[in-house]
């Protein structure tokens, strides 16, 4: 029995599409839990309209709290943590689970990612022309919206901490040889529809990553991988100089987001890009 946990905060526009894709070929050996947390929309109602899906409602918003609540009732392994805006089939989930069960020493598996850039403005496309080529994503768990853990992998930590960067937290639990990208499974990740929404998303990500790194490595906690600040130049632009104009956009947007992130006080609120969450 593969358990899928979906933390959903005001996801009425996309949770139906997510569950439709997940359950298209039936529940069978899937145990699916949607944790609607702090919702002021119809997320829970939409989820309940899908027979066999377990729905939990929490009064307060918070992704870590929602993931922990889902974990508490999930019954099987591998355990899959799925973002509500990622449509992925049950067959793909089973393929991720099979990859874990078939590989000795691999404790975490993710799909390869494909960025949806259709209809995005030039600056957003330029940013992702660099971002999509960063080597950090080749051996990481973050940036895909889907992470599968074996029972042994889930045993690496107790509960999800109150942090924004939950995927970076999971990534920090495992050595490179314990993680695997399953090439035959694809995760389609929606990119922001506007440049301002991209800056907003990056500000949240940088703020969350910085907070997690600041508290890592102490008291027996795993050390989060350091930020590779010049990877865009060393690993992307120097080998492909024709990307230099895109790099100007990438650096400008990154610096703006970094400055905005520094100006924020630490927060564990679940900020996000709303522009890419369109009904489906």
N, C-alpha and C positions, 0 to 999 in steps of 0.2 A: 504494500500500500504506500503510494507516494503522496505525501502531504504537501499541499500548496497553501501558503499563507499570504494574504493580500491585505496590506494596511491601506485603508481608503479614507481620505479626508475630503469631503465635498467633491466626490468623483462621479456624480450622477451622469455627467456627459460622456464618460468613457468606460465606466465599470461594466455596462451591458455588453459593449463590444469586446472587452477583455474576456468576460465569462463566456460569451457566445463562441469565441475562438477556442477557448480552453476546453469547452464541453461539447464541441461539434461532433465528436465521435463517441460521446457518452462518458459517464463518470467512470465506470468499470473499476479500475484499481486506483482512482484518484480520490483523495480526501481533501476537499477544498473549503477553506475558511476565509471569509471576508470580515475584517474588523473595521466597522464604520466608526471613526473616532471624531468627536466634536463636530459632527455634520449638521449643517443647517439646510441641506437639500434632501433629495430623495435617494441618496446612495443606498441606504439599507433596503428600501422598498424595491429598487431595481435589482439588487442582489438576491433578495428573497424570491423574486419572480423566476429564478433559475432553480428548478427542483434539484434537491440533493446538496445544495450549497449551504454550509453552516454560516450563519450571520450573527456576529456579536456587535453590540452597540456600546460604545464608551462615551460618557458625557463630555470628557475633556479631550481636546486634540493633542496629538503627540505620536510620532511614528514609532519611537522606541517602545512606548507603552502599548501601542497597538500590536507590534510584532510579538512582544512578550505575552500578550493576551491570546494571540493566535497560537503561539507555541504551546501554551498551557492546555489547549484542547486538541491540538493536532495529534493524530494517532499513529502516524507511520513515518518511515524513512525510505529513501532520501527525503529531506526537507527542502522545499523550494520556496524562496522568498521572491514574490512577483509584484512589480509595480502595477498599479491599477490602470495605467495608461499604455501598457505594453500588451498588444494582442499576440498571443502565441498559442499554438495548438497543443492539445493534450498529447499528441504523438511526439511533438518536439520535447515536451516535458519528460516523457518516458524515455526518449533518447538520451537526455541529460542524465537521468537516473541510471540508465543502463551503462553509460560511460563511467559513472562512479563505481558501479558494482563490478565492472570488468577490469578496472585498473588498480593494481596493488599500489598503495601509497598515495593515490590521488583522493583527496578529501573534499575538494570543491570544484565544481564545474560550471562553466558559463557558455552561452552561445557566442558565436561571432556577431559583431554588431554591424548594422547598416544604418547610416544616417539618412533620414528623410529630409532632403533639401529642396523638394519641389515647391516652386513658387516663392522661395525665400529671397529677400533682397540681396543685393551685391555684397554688402558688408558682412552679412551673416554667412553667405557662401564663401567669402574670402577667409573669414575666421576659421571655418571648418575645413578649408583646404589645407591649412596647417595643422589644426587640431586632430583631424582624422589620420594624419600621418605620424603622429607622435608614437615612438616605440613603447612608451609606458603601457599602452593599451593592449600590447601583444601578450603580456603575462600578468594581467590584472583582473580582478573580479568586478571592478567598478565600471560605470558608464554603459551598462547594458540593460538594467532594469530587471534582470533575472539572475538569481544565484542559487545553485543547488548544492546542498551539503549532505554528506553521508552522516550516519549516526556518530561515527568517530569524529568527524569534522565539527558537528554541532556540539560535541562534548568538550570542545576546546574552550568554551566560555560558558558562563552561567546565564546571565540575561543580557539583552541589548542595553547598553548604557544610554543615558539621556544625551545623545549627541545628534547633530544634524547629519554628519557624514557616516551613515550606517554602513554603506557599501565599502568605504575606505576602512572602517573598523573591521569588517569581515575580512577584507584583503590582508590586514595586518596579522591575522591569526595564523596564516599559512605561509610556509616557505614556497619558493617558486616551483619546486618539483612536486608540491602537493596540490597545485592548481592546474586545471586543464581547460583550454578553450576547445569546444566541440564544434568543428568546422561545418558539419552537416546540419547544424541548427543555427537559425538566424533570428536575431532580435532586431526589429525595426524601431529605431529610436527617433521620435519626432524632435526636430530642432525648433527653436523659437521662430515665430512668424515675423517678428520685428527686431531691429537692432537694440532698441531700448529693453525689450524683453530678454534678449541675450545678455545684456549687461546685468540686468536684475538677477538672472539665473547664475551667472558667474560670480556675482557678489555673494550670493548665498553659499555657493560651493566653496569659494575661497575662505569665507568666514568659518564655515563648518570644518573644513580641512585644517585650517590654522589652529582652531580650538582643540581638535583631536590631537594634532601633532604636539601642541604645547603640553598636553597631559600624558603623552605616551612615554613608555620606557621606564616608568617609575613604579615602585611597589609591586614588581613582578608582572606588570602589564606589558604586552607586546609592543615593540617599537614600530610606529607607523613609518612607511617608506618616506624618505625625504622628497621634497619637491625638486624636480629637475628643471630649474629656472631657464637654462639656456639650451634645453633640448630642441626647441623650435629652430634655433640657429644651427647647432652642431649636427643634428640628426635629420633635419628636414631641408632647410634652405641652402646650406653649403653643398650638399649632394645634388640639389635641384635648384639652381640659382634662378630659374624662371619663376619660382614661387615668391621672389622677393617682394613684389607689389602686394601680394596677399599677406605676407609677413608684416608689412607696415600696419595693415588693418588689424591683424592678430595682436601685435604688441600694443597698439593704441587701446584696443578694447580691453585687453588683459590688465594694463596699467590702470585704466579707469576703474575697473572692477576691484582691483587690489586696493586702491585708495578708498573706495567706498566701503570695502570690507573692514579696513582699519578704523574707519570712523564709527563703525557700529559697536555697540556693547555686545558682549557675548549673549547669545540667545540660542535656545533649543527649539524655537518655533519652526513649524514646517512651512517655510517659504518655498515658492516654486514659480515656474513660468506658467502662466495661465493661457497664454496665446496659443500654445500647441495642443491644448486640451479641448478639442472640438468634438462635438457629438458625432457618434458613428453607430 
